Amino acid sequence: MAMMDILAYVVDQPQGTSIHVEGSFHFPPLPFLILGAGLFAYGFILYRRYQRLQDTPRTTARAVAMGFVHVHGKTVAGETLQSPITKVPCCYYSCSIEHWEKRRKRWISISRDTRFCPFYVDDGTGRVLVNPAGARFDLSRTFAGTIGTKATDTVQPNSTSNSYIDKTLNVAPPSEAELLGMKTAAANRQFNIKQLNGTPPQEILNKVYPDDAPYRFTEICLPIGREIAVFGTCTENPNSSDVSMIVKGQRDKILLISSNPEAKAEGNLRSTAIKFAVAGAAVLFLSFATCHPVMRNVPGSEVHSSK
């Protein structure tokens, strides 16, 4: 009997009837309480961050002051990375390769590679340095595709036709041979297979990850020259007195880097916060709903409970 049922039971009893609760009232398992409370608390923290973003007006790079700021402009290279799949100059990328597991009927990660480097944001009035360590990136995909034999409705046989590439990059999509080469290199790193007489043991790789199996490739990157919004804490730049630096602050633990429209970026954070809070509340509610005390009527004038 759930907690709401107990309350309904008490309300329905005649006046002068006491309620005697028999048996043990089992307290919800501690791991579920921790999980529920943690999810709810994290959702609350994210929602506070969303409110902080809304309350912070945009400023120019020239007029940026110390403290929590919001700037908007184009990315300018400090250092430069190259995205693994699209091969474009960037200052951040996240690339994943997954394998379709027939037995478990789900995608299994082979590798996930994420890298970033400091970069500048230039809005025409000046530039400010961004150190993206600890940042939350809200970026669009630059590539997504599947290759291999058909295993699900989303996988096309021996083709990269079922793929997406960001057309603003002005680059050609990778060939299937290039993607298979990336898969093989990732599998080698995953298993840490040592050279055998100068040749990798391909028979092992071909058995675990055959070339005709389904694979999914996803890349998200922040290209040089892309329009972005940055929310973070402006501090003094230890390497230059002329250019300020935006970091993830100690007080406002927020560093959001987004290439999406600002309203969408804030909306994404708000929806994520609500999802965590609702999930936490649901776990807590279900945990307490599993407690089942036994009740019976006892003549008398008091309402009491005992084990």
FENSUL-V85679 format. One record per pair of residues at least 12 apart in sequence whose ideal C-beta (glycine too) atoms are under 10 Angstrom apart, sorted by the first residue. I is the first residue (numbers start at 1). J is the second residue. D is the distance in whole Angstrom. If there is no record, write none. Layout:
I	J	D
I	J	D
This chain:
1	21	10
1	289	10
1	291	9
1	292	6
1	293	7
1	294	8
1	295	7
2	285	9
2	286	10
2	288	8
2	289	5
2	290	8
2	291	8
2	292	8
3	285	9
3	288	6
3	289	7
3	291	7
3	293	9
4	285	10
4	289	8
5	289	9
5	292	9
5	293	10
5	295	9
6	19	8
6	21	8
6	25	10
6	291	9
6	292	10
6	293	7
6	295	7
6	305	10
9	295	6
9	297	10
10	295	9
10	303	7
13	295	10
13	297	7
13	303	8
14	297	9
15	301	9
16	299	8
16	300	7
16	301	5
16	302	9
16	303	10
17	297	5
17	298	8
17	299	7
17	300	7
17	301	9
17	302	10
17	303	8
18	296	10
18	297	8
18	298	5
18	299	8
18	300	4
18	301	7
18	302	5
18	303	5
18	304	6
18	305	9
19	295	6
19	296	8
19	297	7
19	298	7
19	300	10
19	302	9
19	303	5
19	304	7
19	305	7
20	294	9
20	295	7
20	296	6
20	297	8
20	298	4
20	300	9
20	303	9
20	304	7
20	305	7
20	306	7
21	293	5
21	294	7
21	295	5
21	296	9
21	304	9
21	305	4
21	306	7
21	307	8
22	293	7
22	294	5
22	295	7
22	296	7
22	305	9
22	306	8
22	307	8
23	292	8
23	293	6
23	294	5
23	295	9
23	307	7
24	291	9
24	292	9
24	293	8
24	294	9
24	307	6
25	291	6
25	292	8
25	293	5
25	294	10
25	305	9
25	307	8
26	290	8
26	291	5
26	292	7
26	293	9
27	287	9
27	288	9
27	291	7
28	283	9
28	284	8
28	286	9
28	287	4
28	288	6
28	289	9
28	290	7
28	291	7
29	287	7
29	290	9
30	287	10
31	287	10
32	283	6
32	284	8
32	286	8
32	287	4
32	288	9
32	290	9
33	283	8
33	284	7
33	287	6
33	288	9
34	283	10
35	279	9
35	280	8
35	283	6
35	284	9
35	287	9
36	279	8
36	280	5
36	281	7
36	282	8
36	283	3
36	284	4
36	285	8
36	286	8
36	287	6
36	288	9
37	280	7
37	281	10
37	283	9
37	284	7
38	276	9
38	280	7
38	283	9
39	275	9
39	276	5
39	277	7
39	278	9
39	279	5
39	280	3
39	281	8
39	282	9
39	283	6
39	284	9
40	276	7
40	277	5
40	278	9
40	279	8
40	280	3
40	281	6
40	282	9
40	283	8
40	284	7
41	276	9
41	277	9
41	280	7
42	272	10
42	273	8
42	276	5
42	277	8
42	279	9
42	280	8
43	272	8
43	273	5
43	274	7
43	275	7
43	276	3
43	277	3
43	278	7
43	279	7
43	280	6
43	281	9
44	273	8
44	276	8
44	277	6
44	280	9
45	253	8
45	273	8
45	276	9
45	277	10
46	136	10
46	254	10
46	269	6
46	270	8
46	271	10
46	272	6
46	273	3
46	274	9
46	275	9
46	276	6
46	277	8
47	269	8
47	270	7
47	272	9
47	273	4
47	274	7
47	276	9
47	277	7
48	252	10
48	254	9
48	273	8
49	136	9
49	231	9
49	252	8
49	253	8
49	254	5
49	256	8
49	266	10
49	269	6
49	270	9
49	272	10
49	273	8
50	254	10
50	256	10
50	265	10
50	266	6
50	267	9
50	268	9
50	269	5
50	270	5
50	271	9
50	272	9
50	273	6
50	274	9
51	266	10
51	269	10
51	270	9
51	273	9
52	68	7
52	70	10
52	231	8
52	252	6
52	253	10
52	254	6
52	256	10
52	269	10
53	68	9
53	70	7
53	229	9
53	231	5
53	254	7
53	256	7
53	258	10
53	262	8
53	265	8
53	266	5
53	269	7
53	270	9
54	262	10
54	263	10
54	266	6
54	269	10
54	270	9
55	68	9
55	70	10
56	68	6
56	69	7
56	70	5
56	231	7
56	252	9
56	254	9
57	69	9
57	70	7
58	70	5
58	71	7
58	72	6
58	123	9
58	229	8
58	231	10
58	262	8
59	71	6
59	72	9
59	123	9
59	125	10
59	128	10
59	234	9
60	72	9
60	73	9
60	123	6
60	124	8
60	125	4
60	126	7
60	128	9
61	73	6
61	120	9
61	121	7
61	122	7
61	123	5
61	124	8
61	125	5
61	126	4
61	127	6
61	128	5
61	243	9
61	244	8
61	246	10
62	123	8
62	124	9
62	125	4
62	126	4
62	127	9
62	128	9
63	125	7
63	126	9
64	121	10
64	123	10
64	125	9
64	126	8
64	127	10
64	128	6
64	234	5
64	243	10
64	244	5
64	245	10
64	246	8
65	234	7
65	244	9
66	233	8
66	234	6
66	235	7
66	236	8
66	244	8
67	233	7
67	234	6
67	235	9
67	249	8
67	251	9
67	252	8
68	231	8
68	232	7
68	233	6
68	234	8
68	246	10
68	249	7
68	251	8
68	252	5
68	254	7
69	128	8
69	230	8
69	231	8
69	232	7
69	233	7
69	234	5
69	244	9
69	246	7
69	252	10
70	229	7
70	230	7
70	231	5
70	232	9
70	246	10
70	256	9
70	262	8
71	121	6
71	122	10
71	123	6
71	125	10
71	126	10
71	127	10
71	128	6
71	130	9
71	228	9
71	229	7
71	230	5
71	231	8
71	232	9
71	234	8
71	244	10
71	246	7
72	121	8
72	123	6
72	227	7
72	228	7
72	229	5
72	230	8
72	231	10
72	258	10
72	262	8
73	120	9
73	121	4
73	122	5
73	123	3
73	124	7
73	125	9
73	126	9
73	127	8
73	128	8
73	227	7
73	228	7
73	229	9
73	230	8
74	120	9
74	121	7
74	122	5
74	123	8
74	124	9
74	127	9
74	224	8
74	225	6
74	226	7
74	227	6
74	228	8
75	89	10
75	90	8
75	91	6
75	92	9
75	119	5
75	120	7
75	121	7
75	122	8
75	130	8
75	222	6
75	223	7
75	224	6
75	225	6
75	226	5
75	227	8
75	228	6
75	230	10
75	257	9
75	259	9
76	91	9
76	119	7
76	120	4
76	121	7
76	122	5
76	127	6
76	129	10
76	130	10
76	224	7
76	225	8
77	89	7
77	90	9
77	91	7
77	117	9
77	118	10
77	119	6
77	120	8
77	224	5
77	225	9
78	91	7
78	117	7
78	118	5
78	119	5
78	120	6
78	127	10
78	129	7
78	130	9
78	131	10
78	224	10
79	91	7
79	116	10
79	117	4
79	118	6
79	119	8
80	117	7
80	119	9
80	224	7
81	93	6
81	115	6
81	116	8
81	117	6
81	119	10
81	221	8
81	222	9
81	224	9
82	115	10
82	221	9
83	95	7
83	115	10
83	142	7
83	143	8
83	169	9
83	171	9
83	219	6
83	220	9
83	221	4
83	222	9
83	223	8
84	96	10
84	97	9
84	111	10
84	113	7
84	115	9
84	143	9
84	174	10
84	182	7
84	185	10
84	186	10
84	217	9
84	219	7
84	221	9
85	97	9
85	142	8
85	143	5
85	144	9
85	145	9
85	163	10
85	165	9
85	171	10
85	173	9
85	174	6
85	178	8
85	179	8
85	182	7
85	217	6
85	218	9
85	219	4
85	221	9
86	142	5
86	143	5
86	165	7
86	166	7
86	169	6
86	171	5
86	172	9
86	173	8
86	174	8
86	219	6
86	221	7
86	223	8
87	169	9
87	171	7
87	172	10
87	174	8
87	178	10
88	142	8
88	166	9
88	169	5
88	170	9
88	171	6
88	219	10
88	221	7
88	222	10
88	223	5
88	224	8
88	225	10
88	226	10
89	221	10
89	223	7
89	224	5
89	225	9
90	115	9
90	116	9
90	117	9
90	119	9
90	142	9
90	169	10
90	219	10
90	220	10
90	221	4
90	222	5
90	223	5
90	224	6
90	225	10
90	226	8
91	115	9
91	116	6
91	117	5
91	118	8
91	119	4
91	120	9
91	130	8
91	132	7
91	221	9
91	222	5
91	223	8
91	224	7
91	226	9
91	228	10
91	257	9
92	114	8
92	115	7
92	116	4
92	117	8
92	119	8
92	132	6
92	135	8
92	137	6
92	139	8
92	220	8
92	221	6
92	222	4
92	223	9
92	257	8
93	113	8
93	114	7
93	115	6
93	116	8
93	137	10
93	139	9
93	142	8
93	219	7
93	220	7
93	221	4
93	222	7
93	223	9
94	112	7
94	113	7
94	114	4
94	115	8
94	116	9
94	137	8
94	139	8
94	141	10
94	142	10
94	218	8
94	219	7
94	220	5
94	221	7
94	222	10
95	111	8
95	112	7
95	113	5
95	114	8
95	115	9
95	142	10
95	143	9
95	182	8
95	186	9
95	217	8
95	218	7
95	219	5
95	220	8
95	221	8
96	109	6
96	110	8
96	111	7
96	112	5
96	113	8
96	114	9
96	144	10
96	186	10
96	216	8
96	217	7
96	218	5
96	219	8
96	220	9
97	109	8
97	110	5
97	111	5
97	112	8
97	113	9
97	179	8
97	182	6
97	183	6
97	185	9
97	186	5
97	187	9
97	190	10
97	209	10
97	215	6
97	216	7
97	217	6
97	218	8
97	219	10
98	110	6
98	111	9
98	112	9
98	146	9
98	183	10
98	214	9
98	215	7
98	216	4
98	217	8
98	218	8
99	148	9
99	183	8
99	186	10
99	187	9
99	208	9
99	209	6
99	210	10
99	213	6
99	214	7
99	215	6
99	216	8
100	146	8
100	148	7
100	149	9
100	150	10
100	151	5
100	152	7
100	154	9
100	155	7
100	213	7
100	214	4
100	215	7
100	216	7
101	151	9
101	213	9
101	214	9
102	151	6
102	152	10
102	213	9
102	214	9
105	151	9
105	152	8
106	152	10
107	146	10
107	151	10
107	152	9
107	154	10
107	214	9
107	215	9
107	216	6
109	186	10
109	190	9
109	216	10
110	182	10
110	183	7
110	186	5
110	187	6
110	189	9
110	190	6
110	208	10
110	209	7
110	215	8
110	216	10
110	217	10
111	182	9
111	183	9
111	185	9
111	186	4
111	187	8
111	188	10
111	189	7
111	190	6
112	186	9
112	218	9
113	182	10
113	186	8
113	189	9
113	219	10
114	137	9
114	220	9
115	221	10
116	130	10
116	131	9
116	132	5
116	133	8
116	135	8
116	137	8
116	221	10
116	222	8
116	257	9
117	131	9
117	132	8
118	130	7
118	131	5
118	132	7
118	133	9
118	239	10
118	245	8
118	247	10
119	131	9
119	132	7
119	222	8
119	224	8
119	228	9
119	230	10
119	257	9
120	224	10
120	243	8
120	245	10
121	227	10
121	228	7
121	229	9
121	230	6
121	246	8
121	257	9
122	225	10
123	227	10
126	242	9
126	243	8
126	244	9
127	242	10
127	243	6
127	244	9
128	230	8
128	232	10
128	234	7
128	237	9
128	243	6
128	244	5
128	245	7
128	246	6
129	234	10
129	237	6
129	239	8
129	240	8
129	243	5
129	244	7
129	245	4
129	246	7
129	247	9
130	228	9
130	230	6
130	232	7
130	245	7
130	246	5
130	247	8
130	255	8
130	257	7
131	232	9
131	235	9
131	237	9
131	245	6
131	246	7
131	247	5
131	248	8
131	255	8
132	222	9
132	230	9
132	232	9
132	246	9
132	247	9
132	248	9
132	255	7
132	257	6
133	247	7
133	248	7
133	255	8
134	232	10
134	247	8
134	248	4
134	249	10
134	253	8
134	254	10
134	255	6
135	230	9
135	231	10
135	232	8
135	246	10
135	247	9
135	248	6
135	254	9
135	255	4
135	256	7
135	257	5
135	258	10
136	231	9
136	248	9
136	254	8
136	255	7
136	256	5
136	257	7
136	258	9
136	265	10
136	268	10
136	269	8
136	272	10
137	220	7
137	221	10
137	222	7
137	228	10
137	255	9
137	256	8
137	257	5
137	258	8
137	259	9
138	220	10
138	228	9
138	229	9
138	256	6
138	257	7
138	258	4
138	259	7
138	260	6
138	262	10
138	264	8
138	265	5
138	266	9
138	268	6
138	269	8
138	272	10
139	220	5
139	221	7
139	222	6
139	223	10
139	226	9
139	228	8
139	257	8
139	258	7
139	259	5
139	260	8
139	265	10
140	166	7
140	168	10
140	220	7
140	221	10
140	222	10
140	226	10
140	258	10
140	259	6
140	260	7
141	164	7
141	165	9
141	166	7
141	218	6
141	219	7
141	220	5
141	221	9
142	164	9
142	165	7
142	166	4
142	168	9
142	169	6
142	171	9
142	218	9
142	219	5
142	220	6
142	221	5
142	222	9
142	223	8
143	160	10
143	163	7
143	164	7
143	165	5
143	166	7
143	169	9
143	171	9
143	173	7
143	174	8
143	179	10
143	217	7
143	218	7
143	219	4
143	220	9
143	221	9
144	162	9
144	163	7
144	164	5
144	165	8
144	166	10
144	216	8
144	217	7
144	218	5
144	219	8
144	220	9
145	159	9
145	160	5
145	161	9
145	162	7
145	163	3
145	164	7
145	165	8
145	173	7
145	174	8
145	176	9
145	179	7
145	215	9
145	216	7
145	217	5
145	218	8
145	219	9
146	159	9
146	160	8
146	161	10
146	162	5
146	163	7
146	179	9
146	214	6
146	215	7
146	216	5
146	217	7
146	218	10
147	159	7
147	160	6
147	161	10
147	162	9
147	163	8
147	174	10
147	175	10
147	176	5
147	177	10
147	179	6
147	180	7
147	183	9
147	211	9
147	212	9
147	213	9
147	214	7
147	215	6
147	216	8
147	217	8
148	176	9
148	179	10
148	180	9
148	183	9
148	210	9
148	211	8
148	212	6
148	213	5
148	214	4
148	215	5
148	216	9
149	210	9
149	211	10
149	212	5
149	213	7
149	214	6
150	214	8
151	213	8
151	214	4
152	214	7
152	216	10
154	214	9
154	216	8
155	213	10
155	214	4
155	215	9
155	216	8
156	214	9
157	212	9
157	214	9
158	176	7
158	211	10
158	212	8
159	176	7
160	173	6
160	174	7
160	175	7
160	176	5
160	178	9
160	179	7
160	217	9
161	173	10
162	216	10
163	176	10
163	179	9
163	217	8
164	218	10
165	219	9
166	219	9
166	220	10
166	221	9
166	223	8
166	226	10
168	223	8
168	225	10
168	226	8
169	221	9
169	223	6
169	226	10
174	217	8
174	219	10
176	211	9
176	215	10
177	211	10
178	217	10
179	215	7
179	216	10
179	217	6
180	209	10
180	211	6
180	212	10
180	215	8
182	215	9
182	217	7
183	205	9
183	209	6
183	211	8
183	213	9
183	215	5
183	217	8
184	200	9
184	202	8
184	205	6
184	206	9
184	209	8
184	211	8
186	209	9
186	215	10
186	217	10
187	200	10
187	204	9
187	205	5
187	206	10
187	208	7
187	209	5
188	200	6
188	201	10
188	202	10
188	204	10
188	205	7
190	205	10
190	208	9
190	209	9
191	204	7
191	205	8
191	208	8
191	209	9
193	205	7
220	259	10
221	259	10
222	257	7
222	258	10
222	259	7
223	259	9
226	259	6
227	258	10
227	259	7
227	261	10
228	256	10
228	257	6
228	258	6
228	259	5
228	260	9
228	265	10
229	256	8
229	257	8
229	258	5
229	259	8
229	260	8
229	261	8
229	262	5
229	265	6
229	266	9
230	246	6
230	255	8
230	256	7
230	257	5
230	258	8
231	246	9
231	252	9
231	254	6
231	255	7
231	256	4
231	257	8
231	258	8
231	262	9
231	265	9
231	266	9
231	269	10
232	245	9
232	246	4
232	247	6
232	248	6
232	249	7
232	252	8
232	254	7
232	255	4
232	256	7
232	257	8
233	245	9
233	246	7
233	247	6
233	248	7
233	249	3
233	250	8
233	251	7
233	252	6
233	253	9
233	254	8
233	255	8
234	246	5
234	247	8
234	249	9
235	247	6
235	249	8
235	250	10
254	269	9
256	268	10
256	269	7
293	305	8
293	307	9
